[in-house]
Amino acid sequence: MIQDILLVLVGVHLFCLIIAHICTWYYFARYNRLYPLNGFEPPISVIKPTKGVDYLAYDVFRGFCEQNYSGRYEVLFCVEDQTDPCVPVIQQIVREYPDNQWC
């Protein structure tokens, strides 16, 4: 008797899961038709608070300037103190993009 009840509950759960997946698929398929992309990407600012460095800091900081974003963007590195060890790394990144206020 308990096994039958558990089997029914598992079946109901699977049925609800399938219905949820179908509704999610329908929602996103309908959303793309109702709101097509118009190609506009507004200019944005990426604020990166920094403190200290590790062995990947240079690559991580540079990655913020190599975004796959077709709109204009700026990266603002924020430090608490000019003596922070990350400042020379950030200055090197800024030197790599000398003519660009926007990355």
N, CA, C and O atoms as a GROMACS GRO file, in nm:
protein
  412
    1MET      N    1   0.082  -0.119   0.000
    1MET     CA    2   0.000   0.000   0.000
    1MET      C    3   0.087   0.126   0.000
    1MET      O    4   0.064   0.218  -0.079
    2ILE      N    5   0.188   0.132   0.088
    2ILE     CA    6   0.278   0.247   0.095
    2ILE      C    7   0.354   0.260  -0.037
    2ILE      O    8   0.375   0.371  -0.086
    3GLN      N    9   0.395   0.148  -0.092
    3GLN     CA   10   0.468   0.152  -0.219
    3GLN      C   11   0.382   0.210  -0.330
    3GLN      O   12   0.432   0.284  -0.416
    4ASP      N   13   0.254   0.179  -0.330
    4ASP     CA   14   0.164   0.234  -0.431
    4ASP      C   15   0.150   0.386  -0.416
    4ASP      O   16   0.150   0.459  -0.515
    5ILE      N   17   0.139   0.431  -0.293
    5ILE     CA   18   0.127   0.575  -0.268
    5ILE      C   19   0.254   0.646  -0.311
    5ILE      O   20   0.248   0.751  -0.375
    6LEU      N   21   0.371   0.591  -0.276
    6LEU     CA   22   0.497   0.652  -0.316
    6LEU      C   23   0.514   0.653  -0.467
    6LEU      O   24   0.565   0.750  -0.524
    7LEU      N   25   0.471   0.549  -0.532
    7LEU     CA   26   0.479   0.541  -0.677
    7LEU      C   27   0.390   0.649  -0.741
    7LEU      O   28   0.430   0.712  -0.839
    8VAL      N   29   0.272   0.670  -0.687
    8VAL     CA   30   0.182   0.774  -0.737
    8VAL      C   31   0.245   0.911  -0.715
    8VAL      O   32   0.241   0.997  -0.804
    9LEU      N   33   0.303   0.933  -0.597
    9LEU     CA   34   0.367   1.062  -0.569
    9LEU      C   35   0.484   1.088  -0.664
    9LEU      O   36   0.501   1.201  -0.710
   10VAL      N   37   0.564   0.988  -0.693
   10VAL     CA   38   0.675   1.004  -0.787
   10VAL      C   39   0.621   1.037  -0.926
   10VAL      O   40   0.675   1.121  -0.997
   11GLY      N   41   0.513   0.969  -0.965
   11GLY     CA   42   0.452   0.997  -1.095
   11GLY      C   43   0.399   1.140  -1.103
   11GLY      O   44   0.416   1.207  -1.205
   12VAL      N   45   0.333   1.185  -0.996
   12VAL     CA   46   0.282   1.322  -0.994
   12VAL      C   47   0.397   1.421  -1.001
   12VAL      O   48   0.388   1.522  -1.072
   13HIS      N   49   0.505   1.393  -0.928
   13HIS     CA   50   0.621   1.482  -0.930
   13HIS      C   51   0.680   1.489  -1.072
   13HIS      O   52   0.711   1.599  -1.119
   14LEU      N   53   0.697   1.377  -1.137
   14LEU     CA   54   0.752   1.377  -1.273
   14LEU      C   55   0.659   1.452  -1.370
   14LEU      O   56   0.706   1.524  -1.457
   15PHE      N   57   0.528   1.434  -1.354
   15PHE     CA   58   0.433   1.504  -1.438
   15PHE      C   59   0.445   1.655  -1.419
   15PHE      O   60   0.447   1.730  -1.517
   16CYS      N   61   0.454   1.700  -1.293
   16CYS     CA   62   0.468   1.843  -1.265
   16CYS      C   63   0.600   1.897  -1.320
   16CYS      O   64   0.605   2.009  -1.371
   17LEU      N   65   0.706   1.819  -1.311
   17LEU     CA   66   0.836   1.860  -1.362
   17LEU      C   67   0.831   1.877  -1.514
   17LEU      O   68   0.886   1.974  -1.567
   18ILE      N   69   0.766   1.786  -1.583
   18ILE     CA   70   0.754   1.796  -1.728
   18ILE      C   71   0.670   1.918  -1.766
   18ILE      O   72   0.706   1.991  -1.859
   19ILE      N   73   0.562   1.942  -1.695
   19ILE     CA   74   0.478   2.060  -1.722
   19ILE      C   75   0.558   2.188  -1.698
   19ILE      O   76   0.546   2.283  -1.776
   20ALA      N   77   0.640   2.192  -1.592
   20ALA     CA   78   0.721   2.310  -1.564
   20ALA      C   79   0.821   2.335  -1.676
   20ALA      O   80   0.842   2.450  -1.716
   21HIS      N   81   0.883   2.231  -1.728
   21HIS     CA   82   0.977   2.247  -1.839
   21HIS      C   83   0.908   2.296  -1.966
   21HIS      O   84   0.961   2.380  -2.038
   22ILE      N   85   0.790   2.245  -1.993
   22ILE     CA   86   0.716   2.290  -2.111
   22ILE      C   87   0.675   2.436  -2.097
   22ILE      O   88   0.686   2.512  -2.193
   23CYS      N   89   0.629   2.476  -1.979
   23CYS     CA   90   0.590   2.616  -1.957
   23CYS      C   91   0.710   2.709  -1.969
   23CYS      O   92   0.699   2.818  -2.026
   24THR      N   93   0.825   2.668  -1.916
   24THR     CA   94   0.945   2.749  -1.926
   24THR      C   95   0.988   2.765  -2.071
   24THR      O   96   1.020   2.875  -2.115
   25TRP      N   97   0.989   2.656  -2.145
   25TRP     CA   98   1.025   2.662  -2.286
   25TRP      C   99   0.929   2.754  -2.361
   25TRP      O  100   0.973   2.836  -2.441
   26TYR      N  101   0.800   2.740  -2.336
   26TYR     CA  102   0.700   2.823  -2.404
   26TYR      C  103   0.719   2.970  -2.370
   26TYR      O  104   0.709   3.056  -2.458
   27TYR      N  105   0.746   3.001  -2.245
   27TYR     CA  106   0.765   3.140  -2.203
   27TYR      C  107   0.882   3.203  -2.277
   27TYR      O  108   0.869   3.312  -2.332
   28PHE      N  109   0.997   3.136  -2.279
   28PHE     CA  110   1.114   3.194  -2.344
   28PHE      C  111   1.100   3.198  -2.496
   28PHE      O  112   1.150   3.291  -2.559
   29ALA      N  113   1.035   3.101  -2.555
   29ALA     CA  114   1.013   3.104  -2.700
   29ALA      C  115   0.919   3.219  -2.735
   29ALA      O  116   0.939   3.286  -2.836
   30ARG      N  117   0.819   3.242  -2.654
   30ARG     CA  118   0.724   3.351  -2.677
   30ARG      C  119   0.789   3.487  -2.650
   30ARG      O  120   0.763   3.584  -2.721
   31TYR      N  121   0.874   3.494  -2.548
   31TYR     CA  122   0.939   3.620  -2.513
   31TYR      C  123   1.026   3.671  -2.628
   31TYR      O  124   1.025   3.790  -2.657
   32ASN      N  125   1.099   3.584  -2.692
   32ASN     CA  126   1.184   3.624  -2.804
   32ASN      C  127   1.103   3.676  -2.922
   32ASN      O  128   1.149   3.764  -2.994
   33ARG      N  129   0.983   3.624  -2.942
   33ARG     CA  130   0.898   3.675  -3.050
   33ARG      C  131   0.835   3.808  -3.013
   33ARG      O  132   0.819   3.895  -3.099
   34LEU      N  133   0.798   3.825  -2.886
   34LEU     CA  134   0.734   3.949  -2.844
   34LEU      C  135   0.832   4.065  -2.832
   34LEU      O  136   0.797   4.179  -2.860
   35TYR      N  137   0.953   4.035  -2.790
   35TYR     CA  138   1.054   4.138  -2.765
   35TYR      C  139   1.182   4.106  -2.841
   35TYR      O  140   1.281   4.065  -2.781
   36PRO      N  141   1.180   4.124  -2.972
   36PRO     CA  142   1.302   4.092  -3.049
   36PRO      C  143   1.414   4.190  -3.015
   36PRO      O  144   1.390   4.306  -2.979
   37LEU      N  145   1.535   4.142  -3.027
   37LEU     CA  146   1.651   4.227  -3.001
   37LEU      C  147   1.663   4.332  -3.110
   37LEU      O  148   1.651   4.301  -3.229
   38ASN      N  149   1.686   4.456  -3.070
   38ASN     CA  150   1.697   4.563  -3.169
   38ASN      C  151   1.841   4.604  -3.195
   38ASN      O  152   1.866   4.694  -3.274
   39GLY      N  153   1.935   4.538  -3.130
   39GLY     CA  154   2.076   4.567  -3.154
   39GLY      C  155   2.131   4.682  -3.071
   39GLY      O  156   2.251   4.710  -3.078
   40PHE      N  157   2.047   4.748  -2.993
   40PHE     CA  158   2.094   4.860  -2.912
   40PHE      C  159   2.156   4.807  -2.783
   40PHE      O  160   2.092   4.734  -2.709
   41GLU      N  161   2.278   4.846  -2.759
   41GLU     CA  162   2.345   4.813  -2.633
   41GLU      C  163   2.393   4.944  -2.573
   41GLU      O  164   2.484   5.007  -2.627
   42PRO      N  165   2.334   4.986  -2.462
   42PRO     CA  166   2.368   5.117  -2.406
   42PRO      C  167   2.510   5.117  -2.352
   42PRO      O  168   2.565   5.012  -2.319
   43PRO      N  169   2.571   5.235  -2.342
   43PRO     CA  170   2.702   5.244  -2.278
   43PRO      C  171   2.689   5.210  -2.131
   43PRO      O  172   2.592   5.248  -2.066
   44ILE      N  173   2.788   5.139  -2.079
   44ILE     CA  174   2.783   5.096  -1.939
   44ILE      C  175   2.915   5.126  -1.870
   44ILE      O  176   3.017   5.151  -1.934
   45SER      N  177   2.911   5.124  -1.738
   45SER     CA  178   3.031   5.137  -1.655
   45SER      C  179   3.044   5.010  -1.572
   45SER      O  180   2.948   4.967  -1.507
   46VAL      N  181   3.161   4.951  -1.574
   46VAL     CA  182   3.191   4.835  -1.492
   46VAL      C  183   3.276   4.884  -1.376
   46VAL      O  184   3.387   4.934  -1.396
   47ILE      N  185   3.225   4.870  -1.256
   47ILE     CA  186   3.297   4.915  -1.138
   47ILE      C  187   3.362   4.793  -1.074
   47ILE      O  188   3.294   4.698  -1.036
   48LYS      N  189   3.495   4.797  -1.063
   48LYS     CA  190   3.571   4.684  -1.009
   48LYS      C  191   3.644   4.730  -0.884
   48LYS      O  192   3.750   4.792  -0.894
   49PRO      N  193   3.589   4.702  -0.765
   49PRO     CA  194   3.664   4.733  -0.644
   49PRO      C  195   3.783   4.637  -0.631
   49PRO      O  196   3.768   4.517  -0.655
   50THR      N  197   3.897   4.689  -0.594
   50THR     CA  198   4.017   4.605  -0.585
   50THR      C  199   4.088   4.630  -0.453
   50THR      O  200   4.084   4.739  -0.397
   51LYS      N  201   4.152   4.525  -0.406
   51LYS     CA  202   4.236   4.536  -0.287
   51LYS      C  203   4.332   4.419  -0.290
   51LYS      O  204   4.292   4.303  -0.290
   52GLY      N  205   4.460   4.451  -0.293
   52GLY     CA  206   4.561   4.347  -0.296
   52GLY      C  207   4.571   4.282  -0.433
   52GLY      O  208   4.491   4.309  -0.523
   53VAL      N  209   4.670   4.195  -0.447
   53VAL     CA  210   4.689   4.123  -0.574
   53VAL      C  211   4.718   3.976  -0.545
   53VAL      O  212   4.759   3.940  -0.435
   54ASP      N  213   4.696   3.896  -0.645
   54ASP     CA  214   4.740   3.757  -0.642
   54ASP      C  215   4.806   3.728  -0.777
   54ASP      O  216   4.824   3.820  -0.857
   55TYR      N  217   4.841   3.606  -0.802
   55TYR     CA  218   4.915   3.576  -0.923
   55TYR      C  219   4.831   3.589  -1.049
   55TYR      O  220   4.888   3.593  -1.159
   56LEU      N  221   4.699   3.597  -1.039
   56LEU     CA  222   4.613   3.612  -1.156
   56LEU      C  223   4.559   3.754  -1.172
   56LEU      O  224   4.478   3.778  -1.262
   57ALA      N  225   4.600   3.847  -1.089
   57ALA     CA  226   4.542   3.981  -1.089
   57ALA      C  227   4.554   4.049  -1.225
   57ALA      O  228   4.458   4.108  -1.273
   58TYR      N  229   4.670   4.041  -1.287
   58TYR     CA  230   4.690   4.106  -1.416
   58TYR      C  231   4.591   4.053  -1.519
   58TYR      O  232   4.525   4.131  -1.589
   59ASP      N  233   4.580   3.922  -1.530
   59ASP     CA  234   4.490   3.861  -1.628
   59ASP      C  235   4.344   3.894  -1.598
   59ASP      O  236   4.265   3.920  -1.689
   60VAL      N  237   4.308   3.894  -1.470
   60VAL     CA  238   4.171   3.924  -1.433
   60VAL      C  239   4.138   4.070  -1.463
   60VAL      O  240   4.033   4.099  -1.521
   61PHE      N  241   4.226   4.162  -1.425
   61PHE     CA  242   4.201   4.304  -1.449
   61PHE      C  243   4.195   4.333  -1.600
   61PHE      O  244   4.111   4.410  -1.645
   62ARG      N  245   4.283   4.272  -1.674
   62ARG     CA  246   4.284   4.294  -1.820
   62ARG      C  247   4.159   4.236  -1.883
   62ARG      O  248   4.109   4.291  -1.982
   63GLY      N  249   4.108   4.127  -1.829
   63GLY     CA  250   3.986   4.066  -1.880
   63GLY      C  251   3.867   4.160  -1.876
   63GLY      O  252   3.777   4.151  -1.959
   64PHE      N  253   3.866   4.251  -1.778
   64PHE     CA  254   3.757   4.348  -1.771
   64PHE      C  255   3.760   4.444  -1.890
   64PHE      O  256   3.656   4.496  -1.930
   65CYS      N  257   3.877   4.467  -1.946
   65CYS     CA  258   3.890   4.557  -2.062
   65CYS      C  259   3.874   4.483  -2.194
   65CYS      O  260   3.879   4.546  -2.300
   66GLU      N  261   3.855   4.354  -2.190
   66GLU     CA  262   3.838   4.275  -2.312
   66GLU      C  263   3.703   4.206  -2.312
   66GLU      O  264   3.692   4.087  -2.343
   67GLN      N  265   3.601   4.281  -2.276
   67GLN     CA  266   3.465   4.228  -2.272
   67GLN      C  267   3.414   4.200  -2.413
   67GLN      O  268   3.454   4.265  -2.509
   68ASN      N  269   3.326   4.104  -2.423
   68ASN     CA  270   3.259   4.075  -2.549
   68ASN      C  271   3.127   4.151  -2.549
   68ASN      O  272   3.019   4.093  -2.542
   69TYR      N  273   3.138   4.283  -2.556
   69TYR     CA  274   3.023   4.372  -2.552
   69TYR      C  275   3.039   4.472  -2.664
   69TYR      O  276   3.139   4.544  -2.668
   70SER      N  277   2.943   4.477  -2.754
   70SER     CA  278   2.960   4.563  -2.872
   70SER      C  279   2.934   4.710  -2.842
   70SER      O  280   2.974   4.796  -2.921
   71GLY      N  281   2.867   4.740  -2.732
   71GLY     CA  282   2.847   4.880  -2.695
   71GLY      C  283   2.972   4.936  -2.629
   71GLY      O  284   3.069   4.865  -2.604
   72ARG      N  285   2.966   5.067  -2.602
   72ARG     CA  286   3.079   5.130  -2.533
   72ARG      C  287   3.070   5.099  -2.384
   72ARG      O  288   2.962   5.093  -2.327
   73TYR      N  289   3.186   5.080  -2.323
   73TYR     CA  290   3.189   5.058  -2.179
   73TYR      C  291   3.318   5.113  -2.122
   73TYR      O  292   3.420   5.122  -2.190
   74GLU      N  293   3.310   5.148  -1.995
   74GLU     CA  294   3.429   5.192  -1.925
   74GLU      C  295   3.447   5.102  -1.804
   74GLU      O  296   3.350   5.052  -1.747
   75VAL      N  297   3.571   5.083  -1.765
   75VAL     CA  298   3.603   5.003  -1.647
   75VAL      C  299   3.662   5.097  -1.544
   75VAL      O  300   3.762   5.165  -1.570
   76LEU      N  301   3.602   5.101  -1.428
   76LEU     CA  302   3.648   5.187  -1.320
   76LEU      C  303   3.707   5.098  -1.210
   76LEU      O  304   3.633   5.028  -1.140
   77PHE      N  305   3.838   5.101  -1.196
   77PHE     CA  306   3.904   5.027  -1.090
   77PHE      C  307   3.907   5.116  -0.965
   77PHE      O  308   3.957   5.229  -0.971
   78CYS      N  309   3.854   5.068  -0.856
   78CYS     CA  310   3.847   5.147  -0.733
   78CYS      C  311   3.941   5.086  -0.630
   78CYS      O  312   3.936   4.967  -0.601
   79VAL      N  313   4.026   5.171  -0.573
   79VAL     CA  314   4.116   5.127  -0.467
   79VAL      C  315   4.095   5.217  -0.345
   79VAL      O  316   4.057   5.333  -0.357
   80GLU      N  317   4.121   5.161  -0.229
   80GLU     CA  318   4.103   5.236  -0.106
   80GLU      C  319   4.222   5.326  -0.077
   80GLU      O  320   4.208   5.434  -0.020
   81ASP      N  321   4.342   5.278  -0.117
   81ASP     CA  322   4.463   5.351  -0.082
   81ASP      C  323   4.561   5.344  -0.199
   81ASP      O  324   4.573   5.240  -0.264
   82GLN      N  325   4.630   5.454  -0.225
   82GLN     CA  326   4.726   5.459  -0.336
   82GLN      C  327   4.845   5.366  -0.313
   82GLN      O  328   4.917   5.333  -0.408
   83THR      N  329   4.868   5.323  -0.191
   83THR     CA  330   4.980   5.234  -0.163
   83THR      C  331   4.942   5.086  -0.178
   83THR      O  332   5.024   4.998  -0.152
   84ASP      N  333   4.821   5.060  -0.219
   84ASP     CA  334   4.776   4.921  -0.236
   84ASP      C  335   4.862   4.854  -0.342
   84ASP      O  336   4.894   4.918  -0.443
   85PRO      N  337   4.901   4.728  -0.324
   85PRO     CA  338   4.985   4.659  -0.422
   85PRO      C  339   4.919   4.639  -0.559
   85PRO      O  340   4.988   4.606  -0.656
   86CYS      N  341   4.788   4.658  -0.568
   86CYS     CA  342   4.723   4.639  -0.698
   86CYS      C  343   4.737   4.763  -0.788
   86CYS      O  344   4.712   4.754  -0.908
   87VAL      N  345   4.775   4.877  -0.733
   87VAL     CA  346   4.784   5.001  -0.810
   87VAL      C  347   4.882   4.989  -0.927
   87VAL      O  348   4.846   5.030  -1.038
   88PRO      N  349   5.004   4.937  -0.910
   88PRO     CA  350   5.093   4.923  -1.026
   88PRO      C  351   5.037   4.832  -1.135
   88PRO      O  352   5.059   4.856  -1.254
   89VAL      N  353   4.964   4.729  -1.095
   89VAL     CA  354   4.905   4.639  -1.195
   89VAL      C  355   4.798   4.714  -1.273
   89VAL      O  356   4.790   4.701  -1.395
   90ILE      N  357   4.716   4.791  -1.205
   90ILE     CA  358   4.612   4.869  -1.271
   90ILE      C  359   4.674   4.974  -1.362
   90ILE      O  360   4.625   4.996  -1.473
   91GLN      N  361   4.781   5.038  -1.317
   91GLN     CA  362   4.848   5.138  -1.401
   91GLN      C  363   4.903   5.075  -1.528
   91GLN      O  364   4.903   5.137  -1.634
   92GLN      N  365   4.951   4.952  -1.518
   92GLN     CA  366   5.000   4.882  -1.637
   92GLN      C  367   4.884   4.854  -1.733
   92GLN      O  368   4.901   4.866  -1.854
   93ILE      N  369   4.771   4.816  -1.681
   93ILE     CA  370   4.653   4.793  -1.765
   93ILE      C  371   4.612   4.922  -1.834
   93ILE      O  372   4.580   4.922  -1.953
   94VAL      N  373   4.614   5.033  -1.761
   94VAL     CA  374   4.577   5.163  -1.819
   94VAL      C  375   4.675   5.201  -1.929
   94VAL      O  376   4.634   5.259  -2.030
   95ARG      N  377   4.803   5.171  -1.912
   95ARG     CA  378   4.902   5.200  -2.016
   95ARG      C  379   4.878   5.117  -2.142
   95ARG      O  380   4.912   5.162  -2.252
   96GLU      N  381   4.822   5.001  -2.129
   96GLU     CA  382   4.793   4.918  -2.247
   96GLU      C  383   4.680   4.976  -2.332
   96GLU      O  384   4.669   4.945  -2.450
   97TYR      N  385   4.598   5.060  -2.273
   97TYR     CA  386   4.488   5.124  -2.344
   97TYR      C  387   4.504   5.276  -2.331
   97TYR      O  388   4.418   5.341  -2.271
   98PRO      N  389   4.611   5.335  -2.386
   98PRO     CA  390   4.642   5.477  -2.361
   98PRO      C  391   4.544   5.575  -2.424
   98PRO      O  392   4.519   5.681  -2.367
   99ASP      N  393   4.489   5.543  -2.539
   99ASP     CA  394   4.402   5.636  -2.609
   99ASP      C  395   4.256   5.617  -2.577
   99ASP      O  396   4.171   5.691  -2.626
  100ASN      N  397   4.225   5.521  -2.495
  100ASN     CA  398   4.086   5.486  -2.471
  100ASN      C  399   4.041   5.521  -2.331
  100ASN      O  400   4.086   5.463  -2.232
  101GLN      N  401   3.951   5.617  -2.324
  101GLN     CA  402   3.884   5.637  -2.196
  101GLN      C  403   3.789   5.521  -2.177
  101GLN      O  404   3.767   5.472  -2.066
  102TRP      N  405   3.732   5.478  -2.290
  102TRP     CA  406   3.644   5.360  -2.291
  102TRP      C  407   3.726   5.244  -2.342
  102TRP      O  408   3.797   5.257  -2.441
  103CYS      N  409   3.718   5.132  -2.275
  103CYS     CA  410   3.793   5.014  -2.318
  103CYS      C  411   3.733   4.955  -2.443
  103CYS      O  412   3.782   4.855  -2.494
   0.00000   0.00000   0.00000
